[in-house]
Amino acid sequence: MARDQSVPDDDGQHGNDRLLDRRSLLKWTGTTAAAALATTGVATAQSSRSEPEAADPSAMSERTLDVSDGDDLSSHVSNSSNGELLVVPEGTYKWNSRVSFSRRNWGIRGDGDVTIMIPSSWGTNGRQEFLLNVTGDNVLVENLTFDSDGRPGVGMRCIVDTVASIRDIHIANDGPRTWDVAHTRAFAVGAGSSNGHVELDGITIHNNGNIAQYNGGHSRVGVWCSRSGRLTVRNSVFSGFPNNAIYTRMPGEMLVENCVFANNSPSSIRLGGDNEVVRNCTFYGDFSLDGTTSSYPGRGVTNASGIMADRRERASDGGTVEDCSFIYRDVSNATGAVRMFDNRRLTVENCQFLLDQSNVPGVGIQRRTTVDVSDCIFDTENDSGASALGGSSSNYGTVRNISVSPGLSNGAASADRDDLEFDWDRAHDYPNPSFDDSDDDGQSEDDEDEDENELPNTIVFDGDGSQEISEYRFAVDGEIERSEYHSEYGTGGEFVDDDVVEGWVRGGVDGFRFEGELADVELDGDAIVRVNGIEVDPDEYGNEDEEGNENDSPSDLVFDGEGGQEISEYRFVADGEIERSEELSEYGTGGEFVDDDVIEGWVRGGVDGFRIEGDLLELEVDGDAAVYLDGERIDPDDVGDDGQNGSDDDDESGSDEPLLNSVVFDGEGGREISEYRFAVTGEIERSEYHSEYGTGGEFVDDDVIEGWVRGGKDGFRFSGRLTELEVDESATVHVNGVSVDPSRLSL
């Protein structure tokens, strides 16, 4: 059941009577707040941009569920339809069955205090055991508490085209504490469109896990995202997660603000990319504050860092941490409050560190990197002697305006002063913080109206209430914006390019504003098309196509489990852009982007569909799923080499196909440790698809990995060729799926 979350004694939490006035820091640096932000272009851009779109409940019709205390809500949710906002009356209910569907303009909202009891065994034997798995678009989940008599991994998956909002969700029960099994992620979210946005606001999860149970990367994650759209997490609390509180491998923007994190391993936030910002968050490393443990009897590791700067898979170098507070007092291990891992550069500014644990530095270094640190305070209340900046001076770019307490070590750089102190008024409390809802996004509604009116022309695709899908595509020689005013129950379309939009309507309306001339309009279906309010014939546009290249249209690729109970795993590579198609999918899992042009995934009975540009270069299926390309069933073995989609130019030139080779170290369930080391001439990435209960290895250099397995599997993808391969003990080694003896290879 839900725990009694004790509130720390104010006298204990705010015992520092030497509070720093923030204005004194700004006066000391000789700057204003605006000037401080101006030193970082990323921070300025993030701060000044308008608030992205959130889920729109006005596109949904409210329906109050006729339920009583103890009733099963899952059956009501399963039977809901597009365009409905389910309102759950105050009470306590059950959720007996997992729900998976695709919905548009759909939501569920609690009216008052709504508690939903979850079976105690859920989410403890697989990462995909979600109580709700919803795809589609314009999805809203709001004001619900999930609880249980046991320790299930309560989880929700929400993958949309453009927009979803998940607000005021409380997972009240403790999370699982089981070894060597996968745990379901609390939230697996993302927007497929690069213009899309998923927001999580007001999430509270005190997971209270055993953070040593990393389980080879299969244990519980707070928030997972690997999609192209923007992710925002704000006003939320995450604690006690053994596999990161927020774990992203995404090319899109991320903003985490006004949140509290405590005792998460190997980090609270995995940060990687110039478009990722963490702002006004507080990080605690102190086991005395909650029920989190770190017990590892001969197995398991922990690293309770606040920020882990990581660039693997779809992440990249860069990131900004600003206006944050870090408090480290009692954790079993942490490389640093801020931990530099694979990410090669990071900006840390206007932050404060309270370092009361001697072996936890403010910034810890694990890889070759450059960190810019400015306007920061490093303090201690017990003269811990911890290092403010770990590593060496070569790991830092700009270090300016820092204050390091006499009770700490400066570390890799000299301090400007030593008398500024940690300000508890700037830090959020834990475990029950009070968030300030006042956000200044710098954009007024009048500004948005002006933006809408700047584009003088309109084009509308009206499904006219039909149940049939009408697909459309249009191009202009100017700018395009989606018009909410001219849309109703539509899907919003996708920007194929800045001046090209593709989409579909089923009964609803998609409307856009644009400037310039319409260069092309295509319609497959019976939707009505209006330009500037006048109905038009799409065939009247685009007849002067220069080359008439109809083959440029995307192909449909579908993996159909055909209702079977067995899992079919798949992997494919294209030489162009890949997008997940909700229209072609049904009860699927959506796959994961291993690279921009590589997808891996699986289906069990359901259907995963994709649209791909260009040729299909590689296709692998392990299982009985049927594969369809543009509606015709194909044999995966015919793809590539001399198959119909292979290119004669591909030959052996793997340089244009990134990370198409694989190497797997398989402990085969044994109890002995097998150490390994390998090197390549190209790039290396860890492959979740080829790994199971492994340790992940460590990068000795960009092209060299060392690691070990005990029973589990560590898998990697790489480009180029192997130059070194060593294995100690009995692990089996597979290269590109073929078992090899490293001692017999000529490298």
TIMINU-343803 format. One record per residue (C-alpha): x, z, y; residue in one letter. Coordinates in steps of 0.1 Angstrom, whole numbers, plus 5000, padded with zeros to 4 digits. Layout:
N
XZYA/...
END
This chain:
747
500050005000M/501049995036A/503750235046R/503650495073D/506150355097Q/507750645115S/508550595152V/511950715162P/512251015184D/512650895220D/515251165226D/517351035197G/516850675204Q/517450685242H/519950975243G/522450785265N/521850925300D/524550695315R/522250385317L/523550065332L/521549905359D/521449535351R/521849455388R/525249635387S/526449395361L/525349095382L/526949255413K/530149315393W/530348955381T/529748825417G/526848605405T/523048585405T/521048545374A/520448185382A/524148115386A/524848285352A/522448055335L/523847755353A/527147805334T/525347695302T/523547365303G/521747435271V/520347765283A/519147615315T/517447325298A/515647555274Q/514547785302S/513147515324S/511347305299R/507547325298S/505947525270E/505347305240P/501947235225E/500247515205A/497447485180A/494147395197D/491147595184P/488847395207S/489247105182A/487647335155M/484147455149S/483947825143E/482247935110R/481948315103T/482348385066L/479448565049D/481648815031V/481649195024S/484349445017D/486149364984G/485049004982D/487548724973D/488448525004L/490548264986S/487448084972S/485848055007H/489147925021V/489447664993S/485947535000N/486547495038S/486847155055S/488646975082N/487547075117G/486647435107E/487947765121L/487048035096L/486248365112V/486748665089V/484648975098P/486449315101E/486949465066G/489249475035T/489149185011Y/490949034981K/492848704978W/492748624940N/493848264938S/496548064955R/495247804979V/496947464985S/495347185005F/495746945034S/493647015065R/493446895101R/492047085130N/491747385107W/492247755110G/491448105098I/491148405122R/490448775117G/487748925139D/488949285144G/490949475117D/491149245087V/493149345056T/493649125026I/494949264993M/497349044973I/498049064935P/501249274930S/502949014908S/502848724933W/505948584949G/508348754925T/509248474902N/509648164923G/510148054959R/506947844960Q/504348104950E/502548084983F/499148244988L/498347965013L/500047625012N/498547415040V/499747075052T/498046845078G/497946905115D/496647135143N/496547455120V/495947805133L/496348125113V/495648445133E/495148815132N/495448905095L/497149185076T/498349135041F/498949425018D/499249514981S/499549804957D/502849674945G/505849484960R/504849114959P/506648844979G/503648765002V/504248415015G/502648125034M/503647765037R/502547555067C/504047205071I/502346995097V/502746665115D/502846795150T/501447145157V/500647475141A/500347835154S/500748145133I/499948465153R/499548835149D/500248845111I/501349165095H/502749185060I/502349555053A/503649595018N/507349625008D/508949314994G/510249264959P/513449424946R/514249234914T/517549084903W/518248724892D/514848584900V/513648374930A/511348534956H/508748354977T/509648305014R/507448495038A/506948175059F/508047825051A/507047625082V/507847315101G/506647015121A/507646675107G/507446495140S/510446535163S/507846595191N/506046855170G/506047235174H/505347535151V/505147875168E/505148215151L/504048485175D/503448855167G/504748855131I/505549195117T/507349235083I/509249545073H/510349405039N/512449715030N/514249515003G/517549554985N/519649335007I/522449314981A/520049094960Q/520948764974Y/520348614939N/522348304946G/520348214976G/516948244958H/515848584971S/513348644999R/513648475033V/511648575064G/511148235080V/512447905065W/512447575084C/514147245077S/511947005096R/512546785127S/510146945152G/510647255174R/510347605160L/509547905183T/509548265170V/508648535195R/507348895198N/508048965161S/509749215138V/511749125107F/513649375086S/515049425051G/515449065040F/518148985015P/518348615023N/518148595061N/515248685083A/515248335100I/516948065080Y/516947715094T/518647385083R/516947175110M/517846905135P/514947015159G/515047275186E/514647645179M/513947935203L/513848295191V/512948535219E/511648885224N/512148985187C/513549275168V/515649245136F/517049525114A/519149535083N/518949175071N/521549005050S/523548785052P/522148765087S/519048815108S/519248455122I/521148155109R/522047975141L/523347615142G/522847355170G/523247305207D/519347305209N/519047655193E/518747955216V/518248325208V/517148525238R/516148885246N/516249005210C/517549335196T/519449365163F/519849685144Y/522349765116G/521350115106D/519950205071F/518750535084S/515950365104L/513950235074D/513650195036G/516149915033T/518849965007T/522049784996S/522649884960S/524849654939Y/525949804906P/528749564897G/526949264912R/525449144945G/526949144979V/525649225014T/526649115049N/524149255075A/525249045105S/522848995134G/523748625141I/525348405115M/526648085132A/526247825105D/526047445106R/525447345070R/523047065058E/520846955087R/522147215112A/525047135135S/527647305157D/526647495188G/524047755199G/523448015226T/522848385223V/521748535256E/520348865270D/520449025235C/521349385223S/523249465191F/523249825177I/525449885146Y/525750235131R/525250245093D/525349935071V/527249875039S/529049565053N/528949325082A/531549075093T/530349115128G/527249175149A/527748805157V/529348635127R/531148295131M/530748115098F/530747725095D/529547675131N/532547555152R/531247675186R/528847935201L/528048075235T/527348455239V/526348565274E/524748865291N/524649055258C/525349425251Q/526849575219F/526749935207L/529449955180L/529350295163D/530650165129Q/534350125129S/534449825105N/531949605124V/533249415153P/531049275181G/532148915172V/533548855137G/535448545127I/535448375093Q/536248015101R/538147805126R/535847825157T/535547845195T/533348125210V/532648155247D/531848515257V/530748605292S/529048895311D/528949125280C/529249495274I/530949655244F/530250025241D/530250315216T/528750655215E/531150805189N/534550645198D/534350435166S/537450225174G/535649905163A/536949585177S/534949415205A/536249065196L/537548995161G/539948715150G/542648595174S/542748455209S/542748095195S/539148165183N/537848195219Y/537347945246G/536148125278T/536248515278V/535248645312R/533548945328N/533549175297I/533549555297S/535049725266V/534650105262S/537850315259P/536550425225G/536750065211L/539549815206S/539649505228N/540549285199G/541348925206A/540948935244A/541649155273S/538749335290A/537949315328D/536849675329R/535949975306D/533250175324D/529949985318L/527650135292E/524950025267F/521550025284D/518750135261W/516150015285D/517249665278R/516849705241A/513649695221H/512649995200D/512549985162Y/510449995140P/507549975164N/508549785196P/506349715225S/506749355236F/506149235272D/503848935270D/504748805305S/506548485300D/507548265329D/507947915315D/508447765350G/505647515345Q/502147545360S/498947375349E/499047175381D/502447035371D/500946935337E/498046765354D/500446575377E/502346455346D/499146335330E/498146145361N/501545975365E/500745725337L/497945505349P/496845315318N/494945445287T/494545325251I/492145495227V/491645455189F/488145575181D/487245635144G/483545655155D/482745925130G/483645715100S/485045865067Q/487445575063E/491045585075I/492045335102S/495845295107E/497145185141Y/500445095158R/501144995194F/504044935216A/504444915254V/507244825278D/507145165295G/506445535289E/503845675265I/502246025265E/499546165242R/496346235262S/494346545251E/491646445275Y/491046115256H/491446265221S/489046445198E/489746555162Y/492546305160G/495946325145T/498046245175G/500245975160G/503945965156E/506545825180F/508545565160V/510445495192D/510045605228D/507745315234D/506145275199V/503545495183V/502045475148E/499145685135G/495745695119W/492245825126V/489445925102R/486345965123G/488246125152G/489845985184V/493445945193D/494045875230G/497245795250F/498345725285R/501045465292F/502745275320E/503744905319G/502144635297E/500944655261L/503444455240A/501744495206D/498544645191V/497944655153E/494944795135L/494244825098D/490644955096G/487344965116D/488345195144A/487345085179I/490145015203V/489645065241R/492244985268V/491445145302N/487945215289G/487144855278I/486844765241E/489444505231V/490444295200D/493844415188P/494544055176D/494743955212E/498044145216Y/501444075201G/500843715191N/504043605208E/506243815185D/509743655188E/510743645152E/507543745135G/509444005113N/506544155094E/509044305069N/510044565095D/506944775087S/507645095067P/507245115029S/505145375011D/506945574984L/504745804962V/505646054935F/502446134915D/502346424891G/499046294878E/497546644873G/500246744848G/501447104843Q/505147014840E/507546994870I/509046654878S/512046664900E/512946374922Y/515646254946R/515845934967F/518045774994V/516945515020A/519045325045D/516545395073G/514345675086E/512145885062I/508946055072E/506646265050R/503146115048S/500246365047E/497946065041E/499745975009L/500246334997S/497946574979E/498846924967Y/502546834968G/505547034979T/506846795006G/510446774994G/513446885014E/515846675036F/519346705020V/520446455047D/518546245073D/518245965047D/518146175015V/515146375001I/514946604971E/511846774958G/509446824929W/505746784920V/503646964894R/500446774891G/500246694928G/501446404949V/504346374974D/504246064996G/506745935021F/507145635045R/510545485046I/512245235068E/514644985053G/515644965017D/515345224989L/519045264978L/518745534951E/515945684931L/516145954905E/513246124886V/513546394860D/510146424844G/506946224838D/505746174874A/504645824882A/506445654911V/504745394934Y/506345174960L/503845014983D/501045074958G/502844924928E/504245144900R/508045114896I/510745224872D/513345444889P/516045294868D/515444964884D/516345094919V/519945054931G/522644854914D/520844524906D/517244654912G/514844494936Q/515744734964N/519444734960G/521744564986S/524444324975D/526544465003D/526444824990D/528844764961D/531245054959E/531345134996S/530145494994G/531245555030S/527845435044D/525945665020E/526846025029P/527146285002L/525946074973L/528346244948N/527746574931S/529746834913V/528147134895V/529747444880F/527447584853D/528047934840G/525447854813E/524048214813G/527348374803G/528548724814R/532048614822E/533148514857I/534448154860S/536448084891E/536647724905Y/538247524933R/537847164943F/538746934971A/537546594983V/538546315007T/535146335026G/532546595035E/531046875013I/527647045014E/526147304992R/523247164972S/520247394966E/518847124943Y/521847154919H/522247534922S/520647824904E/521548194907Y/525048094920G/527248234947T/527647924969G/531347924971G/533447955003E/534947685025F/538747725024V/538947415046D/536347155056D/537146955024D/538047245001V/535747494983I/536647794962E/534148014944G/532848164911W/529848174889V/528648434864R/525948274843G/524448084872G/525147734888K/526847634920D/526247274930G/527647064958F/527246714972R/530246534986F/531346195000S/534546024992G/536446114959R/537646424942L/541346504949T/541446844932E/539347014905L/540247344888E/538147584867V/539247914852D/537348034821E/534347874805S/532047714831A/530847364823T/531647104851V/529446804858H/530446524881V/527546294891N/525646434862G/528346374836V/530146664818S/533946644825V/537046834814D/538946914847P/542346924828S/541846564816R/540946414849L/543546204868S/543046304904L/
END
